[in-house]
Amino acid sequence: MTGDVKCLVWDLDDTLWRGTLSEGDHVTLPDQVRATVVELDARGILQSVASKNDHDRAWERLGELGLAGYFVLPQIGWGAKSGALRRIADKLGFAQHTIAFIDDQAAERAEVGFHLPEIRCYPADQAAALTRLPEFSPAVITIDSRRRRQLYQAGFRREAERADFQGPDTEFLKSLSLVMRIGPATEEDLSRVSELTARTSQMNATGVVYSPRTLHELLSAPGHDVLVVSMSDRFGPHGAVGIVLLERHPLSWHLKLLATSCRVVSFGAGSALLSWLACRAAAAGVHLVADFRRTGRNRMMEIAYRFAGFDDLPRHGCSCATTFGEQSGARRMHLVPVPQPESETIQILSPALERNGHG
């Protein structure tokens, strides 16, 4: 199995801590395990718990050890651990191959491996060595990755309030005071924008991962715009949630990549971003032509394009696309933009895009 781990799920008894809580042991936390938890958190790797234990007693002990705050979506009970890991992956929206599980019991690892073969399993005696493994060592650690746990925890509080909200969903979104900021990427943004292209799969129009070096070259390339999208609301920042790569031509803007984080899909972020692009293109008197490549996970992105009015570029072509290069396997979608009404739920702060650059 290759690729970075996005979330590590810990067993508790004789894995995270020493001893068995349900047998009355005074469980203790080895210093090396604490150091592993803290370091993985700093690298932006989420952590959770799947343990067969009494929930309240286990959670109380995690609090006493000063670790409860490090774990998202803990699954503490008496059910199968494969079910717990499946719930964690589904709730986070992560592909199962990005989840890892550590447990001292070979039978528990085998049960998970049988039902969820894509999940990587590790024995407990590897806990102190995890930070030295390549799958737990992201190439770049950004501002957003260092605060990833806090971003997700704020998201869960947001979702809980949403579930309790009495009234139309539109009114709840208005109550969040959502703000979307769209602006030219800076050198400082490149690492987190590159990370976003790598981590985003469902709302990534092409599946292409752009390295910081490639993005740096595009920053100074004539006619190109690298735009970073961030959001915030009354619960706090969402961090960088989107990227737009544009190449401007005389009659059209070539949307080489649009990607948004799955964390903000339910707020209508993708639709708001496409509407903003359509408004800017209409004001500039140009068409929009977007690259789209199916990856097996980005069907949602194609639906977003269709819903925004994009259609397949006609076979006979369009004069707006005559200066484009090769498609490199991507399908091209076309839009003749018209002015769009402002979003009722998201305030958008952005530059004006003109034919020859940022206004």
N, C-alpha and C positions, 0 to 999 in steps of 0.2 A: 504494500500500500504506500502510495506517495502523496505528497502535498502536506501543507501545514495543518496542524490540529487547531481547531477553533474553540473547542470546549473539552476539558478533561473532567470526567466524573469520578469521584472518589467513593470507594467503600469506606466505612468507618472503623469497625472493630479489627484490630491487628493490621490495619492498612494506614489510615490517616493517624489514628492514635494506637497506643499499645494497651491491650486488654480488651475484654468483652463487657460492654456496659450492662447488658441484660443479665449477666451472671454476677453482678454486684462489684465488679472490679473498679478500682479507682483509676480510670483510664488517664494516660498521660500522653503528651504530644512531644515527639522527638524534635530537637532543634533543627535537624536537617530537613524534616518534613515541613516544619513551619517556614523555613527558608525557601523551600520549593514552592509552596503556596504563594508566598509574597512575590517571588521572582516571576512566576508565571502570570500573576496578576499584572505586574508591571510591564510585561511583554504584550498585554492585550489578549491573553488567552482566558476565556471565561472558564469558571469552575463550578461544578455542582456536586451533589451527593446522591448516591443510590445505596441505601443501607437498610438491612432488615433489623429494625429496632423500634422501640417505642418513640414516636415522633417527639413528644414534649420533652422527655428526658434527654434524648440525643441533642435536640436543638438547644436546650438549656446548657448542656455541657459544652457545645460548640461556642456558645456565648461566653461561658466562663473562661474558655481557652483563648478568647479574642479572635475567633475565626469565623463566626457566623456571618459577618458582613461580607466575607469574600465569596460566598456561594449564592448562585442564582438558581431558582426553581428546584430546591432540594426535594428529593423523593425518599422519604423515610417512612417505612411501613413494613408489611410482611408479604407483599406480592413479589412476583418474579422480577428480577433486575432487568431483564430484556424489556419488559413493559415499561419500567421506569426510564430506561434510556431512550426508548422510542418516544415517550411523552416529552422528555427534555428536548430531543432533536426537533420534534414537531413544533413545540412551543417556541423554540428559538428560530425556527425556519432554516435550520442547518441541514445540509446533506449528511447522511449517516457516516460517510467516509471521513468527515471532518471532526467526528466525535471520538474520543479515546476514553477508556475505562480502566481503572486500576483496582485490583482486588487480591487479597491474599489467598482466596479459595480457588483452586483450579476448576472445581465443579461450577462455580459461579461464572468464571470466565468462559467456560465451555458452553454454558447455557446461553450466554449473550452471543458468543460466536456462532452458535447454531441458528439462532433466530435472527440475528443482525450481523451477518458475516462481514459487512463493510466496516464495522466499528473495530478500531484497534484496541486490543486488550494487553495489559501489562501486569506482571506479578508485583506484589507489594514491595518486594525487596529492591525494585528498581526506582522507588519513589525519589530517592536522593539524586539519582542519575538522570532524571527526565530532562532537566534543564540543559543537559549536554547533548541531547539527541537532536538531530536536524529538524524533525517534524515539530519540535517545541521551540525552535529558534528562528522566528521570522527574520527575514533579511533586513527589514526596516521596522523600527519602532517609532510611531508617530505620536503627536499630541493626542489624537483621537484614540489610538490604540491603548495608550497609557490610562485613559479614563473610560475604557470600553465598559467595564463592569458598572460604573456609575451611570453611564448612558442607558444601559439595559435595565438597571434597577429603577431609574426614573420612568422608563417606558412601562414597566410593570405597574407602577403606581398610577400612571396615566390610564392604563387599560382598566385597572380596578375602578377608578372613578368613572370611566366611560360605561362600565357595566352597571354601575349604580345610578347613572344619570337618568332622570325622568324627563323624556321629551325627545324630539327628533334629533337624529345624529348630527344634522347640520348645526343645530343650536349648540350641541356639545363642542363641535369643532370651533365655532365662533368663540366659545367661552375659553378656549385655550390661548387665545391671542397669538396665533401662529404667525411667525415672520420668516420669510424665505429671502435669503441674500444671495444674489448671483453676481459674480464679478470675475475679472481676469485673475487667473492663477498667478501666484508669485513663486519665486524660487523656494520659499519656505513651505508652500502648499504641495510641491511636487510629490513628496513621499506619501502623504496621505491620499492624494488623488490616485497615485499608482496603486496603493493598497486597495482603494475602493474598486478599481477595475478588476482586481484579483479576487476580492471577496464577494462581489455582487454577481449573482448568476441569474436570478429570476427576472430582474429588471435591467438586464444588460443587452443592448440591441445586437451586439455582434459576438460577445464572448471573448473579444480580444483583450489581452492584458498589456497595458502600456507601462514600460519601465520608466523610472524617473529620468533616465538619459534621453529616451525618445520624447518624453513630454518637454524636457528642457529644449530640445531641438525645435519642437513645434512652437514654443513660446516666441522664438525669433524668426520663424518661417514666414515669409510674405503671405499675406492673405489668410492667415490662420488665427483662430481664437481658441484658447484653452480656458474654459470657464469652470469655476468651482462653485458648487451650490451648497449652502449650509442653511440650517433651520434652527429655530429656537421657539420656545413657548413659555408659559408661566411655570412649568415644571423645571425649566432649565434648557441648556443647549442640547441639540441632537448631534452636533458636530457636522463634519462634512458628509453630505447625504447624496451628492450627485456630481456628475461631470458631463460637460458638453464639449465636444470637439467639432469645430466648424472650419470649413474651408470656403472662403468667399470667392465667388465667380461673378462676372458681370451681370448675369441674368438669374443667378440662383445662389443659395447657400447650401453647401454640401455638408449634411449632418453625418459626419463619419462615425461618431459614437454618442449615444445618450445612455447613461446608466444612472439609476437611482437606487438607494438602499431600500431593501425590503421593509426596514423599520418604519418608513414614512409612507408606504403605499396606501395604508388605510386613511391617511389624512388628505389624499388626493394630490400628493406632491408631484407625481408624474404628469398628471393631467394639467396641473397648474404650470409646470415647466414647459410643456408642449404648447399650451395656450400663449405663454409669454413669448416663446420663439415665433409662433405664428403672427403675433401682433408686431414684433420687431421686423419680421420679414415683409409683412404687408406694408408697414410704414416705409421700408426701403424699396418697395416695388420689385421684389424678387420672389422666386419660387423656393420651396424647400424640397430637397432631395435627400432622403435618409437611407443609410445602409442598414440592412437587416440580415442576420445570418442565424438560422435556427441552431440551437445548441442542445435541445432536449430538455432544457429547463427554463427557456425564456419565452414561452408561449404568451405569458402575461404582457410582455413588452410588445409583441406583435398586436395583441388586442388593443393596447393603449394607442399605438399608431393608428390602427383602423378607426378607433373611436374618435380620434382627433381629426379624422378626415383624410388620412393618407391612403393612397391606393398604389397598386403596382405601377411602376413607370411603364407607360404604354409601349408595346412592342415596336411601334414605329418611332419611338423616342420622343423627346421634347427638345426644342431648341435650347432650353435652359440648361441641358446636360451635355451639350456637344463638346464642351471643353474638359469634361471629366476624364480621368484615367481609367485603367482597368478596374473591374469590380472585385477581383480577388476572391471569388466565391460568394460574395454577398449579393443578396437581392436588393434592388433599389426601389424605394417607395417615394411617391411624389405627392406634393400638396401645393395647390394654388391658394395661398393664405389670404384670409380676410380678417379684419379687426375682430377681436374677441372681447366679450365683457370681462370686467375685472372679477377676480375670485371673491366670493362672498366670505370665505373662511381663512384665506391666507393673504397677508400683506406681503407684496413682493417689492424688494428694494434692489435696484439693478441699474447698470449703465444702459445707455442707448446704443444699439448696434447699427452702424451705418454701412454703406457700401464699401467704404475704404477703411473701416476700423471702428474702434470704440468712439462713441461720441462723448 
